[in-house]
Amino acid sequence: MSFMKGLRSRQLGLAAVAAVGASLAVEPLQGRAAGSLFQSLPLEQANFVVVAAPIGDGTKAQLNIYEQVRSTRPCFSVASLQPAPVEPLLASFDFSGICSRYIDANGYSLRVGESDLGTSYRLSVVRSEDDNLLMAVPTREGAGPEMVIARTRGSGNGYLQLLFEPGWELKRRAYDGRALGHVYVYRETWPGATAAVEPAADQAEVDAPAADQVVSEESSPSDGVSSQQPAEGKV
């Protein structure tokens, strides 16, 4: 009899654990506490240009970010127009140690405050008749609102500078205080009333970076940047 009571008690305990696990599995992302495996470090914004880069025939575009790491020679030029055409000079020489470029999700991601949102948001350039918008588009239900991050402030199909909306900037990803070859499109707080509860960070799904991803004081921030070749039309 005591054996049967013990077995019954154990079955009830397992059922309770399963019920708790199921409730956590369906809890909306906005209801979970946000923490981060990575930190963010300030950057000299003047060393960067954020670009709507054409793809293929130019009817579509994607986000590129170029960085002037050393002053050996210019990595890009920006015309004094609106919208402002960008010439990606780094495409014409071996820019190792001089420039860095971030052309896909391996090199950049979204972050708001302490929330690392690389797996719940994608950064997309959307062309319209009179503008080009850099959008943060949620890829998970409950991740948060769709946001306009930057715009070219005029239409065009070439390489055009994207200008941040108020509150947005670039920051460097860091691990244990050490800079990595990855940049954040960053905002300190969520825009608007919809940000009352901060969505969860994604860092729980990301392993700690390998040693060769860390940017040391002697190395270029290009370490750790995706080495994938861009698609036709990318720089």
N, C-alpha and C positions, 0 to 999 in steps of 0.2 A: 504493500500500500504506500509506504513512504517513498519507494522508488517511483511509483506512478505520479505522486504529488510533485516530486522533484522534476520529473520529466515535463509535467504540465507547466510548472513554474518557468522552466527554461524556455519552453515554446512561447509562452506569453512574453517573456523578455525579448526574444528574438523578433517577435512580431512588433513590439514597441520600437525597437531599433530600426526596423525596416520602415515603419511609418514615419519616423523622424527623418530618415534619409530621403524618403520620397518627397516630404514637404520641402526640404532644402533644395532638392533637384529642380522643383518647379518655382521656387522663389524668384521673383523678378530681379534682374541685375541691379535695378535702382535701389533695392532694399538691402543689399549686402554692404558690409563695411569695405571701404577702399583703403588699400595699403599698396606698397610698391617695392618690388625687388630692386628696381633701379631708382636713381636720383636724377635730378636735372641741374645742369650748371649753366650760368649765364654765358652769353657769347657776345662778341663785338659784331653788332648787326651790320655795320658798314662793310664788313668783309664778305657778306653774302648777297646773293641776288636770288629771288624766288621767281620762277619762270613758268609761263604756260608754253610748253614746247610742242610744236606740231608733230603729228604722227602721220606717216604715209603722205597722202595728197593734201594734208593740212585741214581737212574738214573736222578732224578731232585733235585733241591735245591732251597732254599729261603733265603732271607736276615734275619739274626738274629744279634742283637747288644747286647752285655753284658757289664754291668758297675760295677766296683768295687766302691761301695758307702762308705763302712767302711772297715778297715783293719783287722777286727775280724778274718777272714779266707779267703783264696783265692777263688775268684769266677770263675776263669778260669786259664788255663795254655796254653802257646803257645810254641811249639817246635821250636828249632833253625834249621829249615829246610826250603827248598823251593820246592814246596809249604809248608807252615807251618801248621801242624795239630793243632787243638785247642781242648782241653779237657774242656767241659762245667761242671766244678766242682759244680756249683750252683745247678745242677740237683740232687745232692746227699744229700742235706740237706735243712732245712728250711732257706731260704736266706732272709727272711723279715728283712728289715733295714740294710742288709749287701751288697746285690747285687740288681741290677735292670736288667731286660731283656726286650727287645723291639723286638717283633716277628711278627708284622704285621703293617698295615697302621694306627692302633690306636696309635702305639707307635713311629712311625717315618714317615717322609715325605720329599719331595724334596723342597729346597729353593735356589733361586739364587738372591743375592742382597736383595732387598726389596720385591721380588715376592714370595709369598707363593703358591706352585704349587701342593699341595696335591691332588687336584681333576682333574688336567689336565695332570698329569704324574703318572706312577706307577714305582716302583723299582723292578726289576726282576733279578734273577741270571740265566745266560745262560751258560750251559755247552758246551764245545767244546772238540775236541780231545786233545788239548795241553794246555788248560786253562779253567778257570771259570771266567766269566765276570759279574760284577754288572752293569746293564744297566738302564738308565732313559729312559723310553719309553712313548712318548706322547699318550694320550688317546683322545685328541680332535684335530680336524683339525686346523692348525695354531698355536698350542700351542708352538711349537719350535722344535728344532732338537732332534733326538735320540742321546744319549750321553753315552760313556763308562766312568763310575765313578771310578771303582776299578777292580782289578783282583787278582787271587791267584798266578799268575806267575808259573803255572804248573798245570797239571791235577790231578784229584783224586776225590773220591766219598764220603769221610768222611767229618767231620767238618774241614774246611780250612779257614785260615785267608785271608780276602780280604784286599789288600793294595791299598790305594787311588792313583789315578792318580794326577799329579800336580794340585794344586789349590783347591782340595776338602778337606773337613774336617767335623767334627761333631760340631753342636751347639745346645744349649738348646732353646726350644721355651719359650717365656715369654709373659705375658699379663699385660700391665700397669706396666712393670718393675719387675713383680713377676714370678719366674721360675715355669714352668709347667713340668709335667711328660711326656714330648714328646721331641724327639730329631730331629733335622734337618740333613739331608745329604746336605751339604751347599757348595756353591761356591760364591765368591764375585761378579764375572762377568761371562757372558755367554762365553763359549769357541768358538773361531773361528769367522769368519766374519759374520756368520748367526745370530749372537747375536747383530747386529747393533741396532735393535729395540727390547726392552725387552718385552716379553709376559706378559699378565695381571696376576695379583695375583688372587687367588681364595678366599681370605678371605671374600669377600662380601657374599659368600654362607655359611659362618661358623658363628654360634652364638658365643657370648662371653662365655668363660668357666665358669662353675659353680664354686662356692667357694671351693668345695672339690677337684677340679682339681689343685688348686694352691699349689705349694710346698713352705711351710713356712720354716723359718730358723731351726725350730725344727724337721721337718719331712723329711722323705727320699724322694729322687727324684723318687722313684718308685710309689708315689701317682699319680694317673691318668693314669698309664700304663694299657693297656688292660688286663683284668683278664680272657680273653678267654683261654681255654685250647688249646695247639697246636695240630695240626693234627699228625697222626702217623709219627714218624720219626723226629718231631721237639722237641726241648728242652723247 
